[in-house]
Amino acid sequence: MRNVTVLCLLCGTLTLGILSALLYVHFHRDHVSNWQKKSQAPASIWKLDKKLQQQAIHSAGQIPLSRQIPGQHEGHRPNKDQTKEWRPFFKLDENFNYSDPEFLHGILLYGLNTIISKSLGNQRPVPDTRDKMCLKKRYPTRLPSASIVICFHNEEFNTLFRTVSSVMNLTPHQILEEIILVDDMSEFDDLKEKLDYHLEMFRGKIKVIRTTKREGLIRARLIGAAHASGDVLVFLDSHCEVNRVWLEPLLAAIAKDRKMVVCPMVDSIDHLTLNYYPAPIVRGAFDWHLRFVWDTVFSYEMDGPEGPTTPIRSPAMSGGIFAINRHYFNELGQYDKDMNLWGAENLELSLRIWMCGGQLFILPCSRVGHVDRHIVQNVTQVLRALRYNNLRLVHVWLDEYKEQFFLRRPDLKSIPYGNISERVELRRRLGCKSFQWYLDTVFPELETSLEMKANNFH
């Protein structure tokens, strides 16, 4: 009887999972269809208190993008030219069988369409999404060398291999010191011997490191960085496709200022169609819930001689893709190694960069496509890690403004967050400025949003 009950429960769970996937695909297709008929302008970041965004749970290494429609970023106000650019690079196949068991299995396991991923193979051409002015830019012939660190856990094989292939094929080898792959205890067979076999074609440029226990993205990246020998560390997610001349702008900026941390503009690759969508010019930001969002960059901010190629001063990074001088990364304190899995490490590092003497910019002439995967496995574990990591950030960096966070999350006031004495001492040793300075100098809009809410309340 017990065996029958267990079997029934398993069947019920599987059926529910399949139904959920089918419903998700159905609504997603309707959403894409509506988008193709009509371009929408999403709400500004400062309307979040009236209409809170739900932050999706992504897999380890996923950039937490707050996009309402494929290729369109939260907080961006589109113009006619950009709307034209958002047409998908590959057309939707209306005859695709979205009830195919292989498709549903891929969505549930990897968070993307594995059937299309396999059909694309090891590499594919993607559109050059840079502004035409970027094509006229020239970079020094002598640039720092780069170590590309890519961490993965149970990544879909073809997606991972396209990430590596795109880096190898679109990066000048004289500036590519190495690609460091960190396998964070993947469980799938094709990420072991099969992966090693296929990577033989890149012998001499690839290092593969396999952890002996599940570390999570944050500590896996620290492991990768410890094995790097290049002048610059470039962190990539394991589901990316770099674009043309993507690395040179990042390295040139760091060569001018070793305390400059730079991110590419992140184009969107839809997880169901794998269509490649150019991203509009945006900057990274966050709200008082500590949720990362993409924020508006107004046209007048790019009225200078560099026009749409102007580096964008960004209050925060999305976290998955950025470049930093390797020695500066160590001096700055790397990541908080006591944070778990992933989440909040991007905001913590962003605050540390600005408050401790560095700068953070997004470079529109560097473009990297990123698969916006949607994974629902281990949600409880991920939420627990995000809560823990946020608390460590709050208690080290927000000073008196931590009360603004707890006003929104009073349930977290008594939650333990581990020992932060080492990070507090790091802040003292680096001579970092206050969070008030950060609000006044880097991100005044965040405090303005608080005042607007207070005025509306009264």
N, C-alpha and C positions, 0 to 999 in steps of 0.2 A: 504493500500500500504506500509506504514511504517513497519507494522508487517511482511509482506512478505519479504521486504528487509532485515530486521534484521535476519529472519529465514534463508535466503539465505546466509548471511554472516556467521552465526553460522555453517551451514552445510559445507560451504567452508573451514572454519577454522578447523573443525573436520577432514575433508577429508585430508587437508594438513598435519595435525598432524599425522594421521595414515600413510600416504605415507612417511613422514619423518622417522617415526619409522621403517617402512618396509625397506626403503633404508639403514638406519643405521644398522639394523640387517644383511641385505644382505652383506654389506661391512665388517662388523665385522666378520661374518662367513668366508668370503674369507681371511681375515687377519689372523684369527686363523688357517685356513687350511694351508696357506702359512708358518706360523710359525712352524706348526708341520712337514712340509717337510724340512725346512731349518732354522737353528739357525742363528740369525743375531746379530752382534755386533753394538750397537748404538753409536752415536757420543759422544765425550767427552763434558763435560760442557763448555770447552773453545772454542768450535766451534759454540756456540750459536749465536754469532754476524754474522756469515755467514749464518747460517740456524736456524732462530729463532723458538723456540718451541711455540706452541699455548697452553696457560694454559687453561685447561678445567674448566668449571664452575661446581662446585660440590655443593652438598647440605650442609646445616649447619652442621659442624662437620666433613666434609669430608677432608681427607688428600689430599692435591693437589699433587698427585704423577705424575711425568713426565715419564711415562713408554711407550715405543714404542710397546711392545708386552706383553701379559699376563705373569707375573712372571719375567720379565726382566726389570731391572732398567736403567734409563738414566745414562750414564757415566760408566757403568760396562763393563769390558772386560771378557767374559766368558771363562772358560776352559772346557775341555772335560767332567770332572767329574761333574761340575755344570750343563752342558747342559743335562746330563742324569737325574739330580735331577729335572729338570724343567718339566718333563713329568707330565701331570695333574693327580691329585689323583683320580678324577672321570672322566671317559671317556665321550667325547661328544656324545650325542644321535643324530645321523643323521636323525632319524625319528621324531624328535621333530617338532611340528607344530608352526613355528615362525610367522604364520599369525593368530594364535588364538587370538580372541578379548580380552580374559582374560590376555594373555601374553602381548599384546600391551598396555592394560590398566595399567598393573603393571609397565611396562617400563616407561610410560609417567608419572605415579603418584609417583612411588617410586624409579625409576632409577635402578631397578633390576628385575630378573625373579621371580615373586611371585609364579608361579606354582611350580617351583622346590623348592623354599623356603618353601612352605607349605608341600611338600612331605618329606622334611628333618626333619620336626617336631621341637621339643624343643631342641634337642641336637643331635650331631652326632660325631663319631670319626674322628679326623683329624690326618694326619701323623706327627710324631715327627720329626720336621725339624732341630733340633739341631745337631751340629757336634758331633761325637762320643766322643770327648774329654770332651764335656760338661757333659756327663753322669757320668764322674769320679769326677766331682766337688762336694764338700761338703760345706754346708752352716751352719752357727751357729744355734744352736737349739733355741736360744733366739734372735729374730729379732724384729724390730719395728712393730707396728700394722699399717694396711693400711686402709684408707677410699677410696673406689672406687667411683669416681664421673662420672656418665653417663648422659649426657644431650641429649634430643631428641625432635624433632618437626616433627610430621606426619611420623614417622618411620613405616616401614612395621612390623606388629605385630610379625610374626615368627622370623624375623631377630633380632628384639630387644630382644625377649625372649631367643633366642639362645645365645645372648651376655651375658645376666644375668646368664643363666644356666651354660655356660662354666666357668664363674668366680666362681660360687658356687661349681661346681663339681671338678674343677682343682686347687682350692686354699685351703691350710690348714686353717681350721677355727680358729686356735689359732692366726694366723697373720691377718685374715680378720676381721677388726673391724666392717665394715658395707659396704653396697652398697647404694649409694645415687642416686636415679633416679630423674632427674629434667625434668619435662614435660613442655616444653616452649610453652604453648598455642597450643597444638595439637588439630586438628579439627575432628579427626576420632574417631568414637564411640568405636572401639575395643581397643583404648588406654586409656579408662576410666574404667568403671566398670569391663569389661572383663579382662583387665590387672590386676586390683586390685585383682580380684578373683584368677587368676592363680598365682599371687605372694604370695598368702597365704601359699604355701608350703615352702617359704623361710622366714616365719615370724620370727622376731627377728634379722634378718640381713639386712632387706631392709627398707629404708626410701624413701617415694615418696613425692616429692614436686612439686606442680603445680603453675606456675606463673599466675598472673591475667592479664598480657598483654604480648605481644611478646617481648622478651628481646634480642634474638639473642644468639649465642653460647657463646660469651665472657662474657656477664653479667649473663647468665644462669650458667656458670661455677663458677662465683664468688658467686652466691647464693648457689650452692652446697657446695663450699668450706667453706662458713660461717656456714653450718650446720654439718661440719665434726668434729669428735673427735679423729680420729686416728693420730698416729705420722707422717704418710706419706700420702700425697695426691697422688692418682693415677688417672689420667684423661684418660678415654677410650671413643672412639666413640661408637655410639649406633648400629653399624653394624660391630661388631668384633667377633672373636672366639679365646679365649686365648688358648695357647698350654701348654704342660706339663712343670711343674716347671718354670712357667713364672714369678712369683712374687718374689721368693726367691732371684734371682740375683740382682733385683732392690733394694730390701730392704737391702741386705747385703752391697751393694756399698754405700748407703746413711748412713748406720750405721757406716761405717768407716769415712765418711766425710759428715757432714750435709750440706755443700755447693755444694755437687755433685748432679747434676740433670741428670737423666738417662732415656733413651728410650729403648724399646725393638727393635729388628729387626722386621720390619713389613713385614709379608708374604702377598701375594696377593690372594684375593678371587674374581674370575671373576664375574661380575655382571650378565652375561647372563647364564653361566653354573653353577655358584657357585663352580667350581673347585677350589681346594686349591693348590696354587703354592708356593714352598719355595723361599724365597728371597735370592739372593747372598749377600755377605757382602759389604755394602756400607756405606757412611756417608752422612749427610745432608749438602747442600750448597745452594747458590743462585747466581744469576747474577746481573748485574747493573740495570736491570729492576725490581729488587726485586722479582723475581720469584723463588720459591723453586724448587730445583732439587736434585736428588740423584747423588752422585759423586763417582768416582772410589776410592777404597782402594787397593793399590798395594800389591802384595804378600809379598814383603820385609818388609812391615809394620807389618807383623804377623810372623816374623821369630824368635821371642823370645820364651821363654819356654812355654808360654801359647798358642802359635800357633794361630789357627783360633778362639780361645775363648777370645783372647785379647780384652779388651774394646777399642772401636773406638772413638778417640777424634774427635768430630763433631762440625764444625763451626755453624751449625744451626739444629734445630729440625723441623720435619714436622708439629708438633703441635697437632695432634689428640690424641697421646698416649705418655704419659710421667709420671714420678714419681718425686716428690719433697718433701723434708721435709716441713711439714705444717707450722711450725713457720718461717722457712726460706722463704717460699713463701710470708708470710705476711711482713717480714722484707724487702724483695726485692721489694715490691710494687705491688704484685699480678699482675693482668692485668690492662691495661689502660682502665678503665671503660667507658671512653668517646668514645672508638672505637665502631663501629656499626657492628651488625650481626656477621660476622667472616671474617678472612682474614688479613694477615700481623701481627696478634698478635703473631704468632709463631716466626717470625723473630725478632720482637721487644723484646720478652722475651729472645730469644737466645742472642741478642746483650747485653741485660742488664745482663744476667748471666755472660758472659765472661768479659765484661768491668767493672763490679762492684764486682769482686772478687770471682766468682763462677767458676764451670767447667761443661761442657756438654759432656756426653759420650753416645754412643750406645753400648748395651751389646749383643753380638751375641748369648749368651746362654739363653737369654730371647726372646721368639717368640710369636707374636700375629698376627693372620690372620685378614685382613681388607677387607671388600667388597668395591671394587672400583666403587662406584655408579656413574651414569651419569644422572644428573637431569638438565633439561633446563627450569624449572619454575623460575619465578622471576629473570631472568638474569639481567635485568636493575638494579634492586634493589641491587643485589649482587655486580655488577660492581661498582655501586656508593659507596657502603660501602668499597670495596677494595681500591678504589682510595682515599677515605677520610682517611682510616686507614694508607695507605702507606705514605701519606703526614704527618701525625702525627709522624710516625716513622722517616721519613727523617729529619724533622725539629728539633727533639729532639736528635737524636743519630748519624747522619752522619757527623756533623761538616762541614768542607769545601768540603767534598766529596759529599754533596747533589747536587752539580753542575753536577756530573757524572750522577745522576738520571735524572736531568732536561735536560741534553743534549739529553737524549733519550725520555723524555716526556715533551717537552717545553710547551705543551698545559695545563699542570697542575700547572704552576708557579703561576698563579693568582687565583687558586681555593682555597676557604676558607677551613680551617681544624680545626676550633674551638680553644678553649683556651688550650694552652699546658703549661701554667705557673706552674701548679702542677707537671707535669712530669719533667720539667726542674729543678724544686726545688728538686725533688726526686733524680735526677742524681747528683746534687750538694751535697745533704745530704749523699748519699751513697759513695761519693768520687770516682766516676767512672772514668776510664781511657778514653783516646781519641779514636776516631774511627781509627786514624792512628796507635795507639798501637794495636788495634784489627787486622788491616791488617798486621802489622809487625809480630805479635806473634801468632795469631790464624789462619788467613786465607790469607796468602800472595799471594795465587794463584789468588785471585780476582783482586789485583792490577797488577799482572803479566799479566792477560788477557787484562787489559787496556793498558799496555805498548805494548803488542803484536799487539793490534789493531792499536795503534798509529804508530808503525813501519811499519805495512802493508800499512797504509794510505800514509806514506811518500815514 
